[in-house]
Amino acid sequence: MSAEDREYSILLVLEDSTQSAIYAQALQRRGYRVWTTNDGEEGLAKLRDLEPSLAVLDALLPNRDGFVICEHVKRDPALAGILVILLSPFDIEAVKPLRENGFGVVEAFLSADLVLQKPVPVEQLIECVERIREGRRFPPCWPKSQSRLCS
């Protein structure tokens, strides 16, 4: 792994501490620097302090949900360079019609760099992290027209 790869850092902000530990261990074995938290407010503070390359946000978190954090990251010029993977319990296709009704949850989907529906196997998360790090595209993702990573 090159020096650039070793410097790639990830903040996991996940409600489930067991899942967070599994993801962190797998990512660390591949040479990534990984931090974790299980609280949305602490996650936002760590994003500001650590400025990771990538944030993996659980949509539903205590004290501040991942939807709100994602929108905040993308609107704050100091944080906007942080890529975001949003892990959602919601069926992404089922959420699309809500956009016309002005529900904020859809705006978070639109601002995330990638949305994955939970449960997300560790191998899938690693593949997505590596695709993002390498700048590879995700052909079958939603919303195609909004994501920087979708072709």
NORMOFEN-V74305 format. One record per helix or strand. SS is the DSSP state (alpha for helix, beta for strand). FROM is the first residue (numbers start at 1). LEN is the number of residues. If there is no record, write none. Layout:
ss: <SS,SS>
from: <FROM,FROM>
len: <LEN,LEN>
This chain:
ss: <alpha,beta,alpha,beta,beta,alpha,beta,beta,alpha,beta,alpha,alpha,beta,alpha>
from: <3,9,17,33,39,40,54,62,66,83,92,104,114,122>
len: <4,5,13,5,1,11,5,1,10,6,10,8,4,13>
